Amino acid sequence: MTTAPLILGFDTSGPHVSAALRRGDETVALASEDMKRGQAERLMPLLEGTLAKADCSWTDLSAIGVGVGPGNFTGIRISVSAARGLALGLGIPAVGVSSFQAISLDQAERHIATVPAPRDQVYALGEGYPEPKLVPLSEIDTALARPLPAAAQLVTNIARIAAAEFQKNPPRPAPLYIKPADAAPPRDPAPVILDA
């Protein structure tokens, strides 16, 4: 008897840290915590706790699914770097899943996937937006809009998509940034390094 693949999905692209562990068509463990800061410190303990809930270990994993955004710049970097490191260390594939893909999962009709953005804006993809775009919320057709689901559903969808894609030789996960980070590089020149 063949055991179904075990997929660990996780996401920190918004004000949360979330993980879903799926075996076949079943979610065997799920964890999600609301947090605006501290995701880097919380992510690995949350992932270890999620595996422990299902009596699994890192070496049981078949693949990793990770949320690549759009969303919080720092949060996306945390998850993507963790996923790439884990995949390399464990010798398993990592699948990057955008929030747009997670929103659109199981959506058969025309729609616009929308992800909240600062200053009354949304990241949009779908009907009328063939490429991801940052637009004012007031511009979106509310009849077609599909909002970002709650963090637990979002990460479950990420794990489901990763389960369907991991055997197709996916590219390494990369952050999906639609706009540049709000932080600017320093204006001062870099210090000169002197040889001793």
N, C-alpha and C positions, 0 to 999 in steps of 0.2 A: 504494500500500500504506500502510495506517494503522499508525502505531507505537503499541504498547500504552502506556497511561499509566505514568509513572514516579513511584513513591510512596516517600518517605523517612519511615520510622517511627523514633521514638526514645523512650527512657524512662530516667528517673533516679528512679523512685519507690521504689527499694530501694537496697541497698548495691552499686550498679553504675551504669555508664553504658553504654548499648547503642544500636545503630542497625542498621536493616535497610533495604536499598534493593531494591525489587521492581519488576520490569517485567512486567506481565501476571501469569502464574502462577508466575514464577520469581524467586527471591531472587538478585540479581546481585552483592550485596556485603553482608557482615555483620560487625559488630564489637561486641565486648562485653568490658568490663573490670570486674573486681570492685574496688570502692572505697567506703569509708564516708564519706570527705570529699574535697573537691576537685572535685566534679562540675561546678560552675559554670565552673571554669577548664578542665576537660577536654572539656566537651560540644562546643563549636564545632570544636576541632581534630579530634575524633573524627568529627564529621559531615563535615567537609571531606575527611578521609582515606577515609571510606566512599564518598563520591562519586568521589574520585580512583581508587579500586580498580576502579570500573566505567567509567572514562574519561568521567564525566559532570560537569556543572557545575550550580550552583544554578538557572540559567535553564532547564535541561532538566526540572525537576520539574513534575509535574502537580498534586501535593497533598502535604500533610504529615499524618502520623498521630502523635499524641503520647499517651503514657501519662499519665492524669490521677489515678491512684491507685485506691484508698486506699494509703497507705504513709507514707514519710518526708515530713513536712510541707515541709521546705526543698527536698528533691529534686523534689517535685511542682511547687513554685513555679518552680524553675529551668527545667524542661522546658516547662511551660505558657507561661511568659513568652517563652521562646525561640521556641516554635512560633507564638505569636500575632505576635511581631515579624517572624519570617521570612515568614509568610503575608502580612502587610501589605506588607512590602517587596517581595516577589516577585509579589504580586497573584494568589495561588493560595489555595485553601481549606485550612484546617487542621481536622482531625477529632480530637476528644478521644475516647479509648478507655479505658474503665475496665479495671482488672485483672480484674474479674469477667467482662467481655465477652471478654477475651483468654483467660481460663481456660475459659470455656464454649464457645468456638469448636470446632466439630466434636463437641460432646457432645450426643448424641441422647437419652440416657436422663436420668431424674430425677437431680439432683445438687445439691450445695451447693458453690459456689465459695468457697474460703477463701484469705485473704491473711494472712500472719503479722503479728501486732501485739505490742507490748510486754507483758511480765508474763504469759506463758502464756495469751494471748488471741489471737483471730483476728477479722478482719473477715469476715462471712459474708453470702452472698446466694444464694437458691435455695430448695430444698425446705424448708419450715418458716420461711423468712426472706424474706418478700416484699419487704422493704425492707432495704438494707444496715444491718448491725448489728454492734457490737463485743460479742463473747461470749467466755466462757472456752473454751479449747480442749477441755476435758473435756466440754463440753455438746454438741459436734458428733458426729453419727452418722458414724463412720469409714467405714461402708460407702457412704455417699453423698458423702463429702468428696472434692473435687477440689482438690489444692493448687496453689499458684502454680508454674508451670513454671520451668525455668532461664531466666536473663535473655535468652539468645539466642533461645529459643523464644517467650518472652513478647513480645519486640520484633518478631519475625517475625509473630506473630498480630496485633499492633497494626497493622503495615503492611498485612496482608491485610484487616483490617476497614476500615481507612481507604480502601483501594482500592475496596471495595464501597459505601462511603458518601459519598465526596467529591462526587459529582455530584448529591446529594440536598439541596443547600443546608443543610449542617449548621450548628448554632450554633457560635459561637466556643468553643474549648476552655476549660473551667473546672475548677479543682481539685475532686476529690471527697474532701472531708474528712468523716469520720464522727464524729470526736471533735475537740474543740478542741486547739490546739497546747499542748504542755507548758509553753511559755514564757508568762509572764504579763506584762501591760503594767506599766510602772513605776507605783509608788504616788505618787511625787512629782509635783506639778503641773508642767505644761510651763513652760519659761522664758518670761518676758515679753519680747516683742520691742519695743525702743524705737525710735521714729523719730528720726533724726539731725537 
